[in-house]
Amino acid sequence: MANLRDIRRRIKSVKNTAQITKAMQLVAASKMKKAQDQAMSGRPYADLLNKVLVNLKEQTSEEDHPLLKERDGEKELVIVVTTDKGLCGPLNTNLLRLVSSQENVSTEAVFVTVGRKGSQALSRMKRELLADFAVKDPVAFLETKQISEFAIEKFLSGEYDRVKVAFTNFINTISQEATVETLLPIRPIDLGRDSDFVGVGKDPGPLDVNPGPEYGGYLFEPSAGSVLDSIVPQYVNYQLYQMILESRASEHSARMVAMKAATDNAQQMIKDLTLEYNKQRQAAITAELLEITTAMKALE
């Protein structure tokens, strides 16, 4: 009977765990819908900015704005966007594995983290951590703007020759892709063939503009420098904001899927334990009946 008590305890423990994972699944599903809507609604604007900046870069010179200038150095600043909490499957593991690959990030790179999981992992890897930012949920543009302005400042000062962003690109509820993209200097961002990130990484195509004598068809008023001073930082700010939105939508989607899988596994475990409990209970009852029958025959 002691074994039966152990099984009853296990069933009760698994039921309690299933209640917790079910509640976390529902909370993640609610946050997931909001995060996905926020990410999806920002994609058309990110698409337009991408098209405009790619065309501008092709038809202006790098001297028109310092954020467009390519450099020969190898000093990299990498912004790593992870989650603050766990229980979201292999989301952070896949991203950190990509960051640790020398094909994507230099071994001498310096890191800026968004999310506690990234800062903790990079500290364990003994990588140099320059800054750590916290972004609340839902994501606010003003919070992410502080991070992009920090990156712009470090790039313009000449401390770093490139600024990259490592984040998880949201494809759909059950699929998220770890990605590393170059944010500075300005260049087209490619988020993969399967991405729903509209327009990014695609051929920007010609824009319908009036032909002018300078800059291959663009007319800048009052000057190219003043226009680029306005639009280029805005592009950097919004692209980073959109990347963090993609990461946040990926986080809640991955957590919802992970908690649903945990709940399903717990329910299956409860069924298996209940079946085992009933088998042992039936065996115990059968053994007792045999003992009673044997005793009665002995008394005859």
Secondary structure, DSSP 8 states (H G I E B T S, - for coil): -HHHHHHHHHHHHHHHHHHHHHHHHHHHHHHHHHHHHHHHHHHHHHHHHHHHHHHHHHHS-GGG-GGG-------EEEEEE--SS--STTHHHHHHHHHH-TTTS-TT-EEEEESHHHHHHHHHTT--EEEEE---SS--HHHHHHHHHHHHHHHHTTS-SEEEEEEEEEEETTEEEEEEEEEES-------TT--STTTTS----------SSGGG---SS-HHHHHHHHHHHHHHHHHHHHHHHHHHHHHHHHHHHHHHHHHHHHHHHHHHHHHHHHHHHHHHHHHHHHHHHHHHHH-
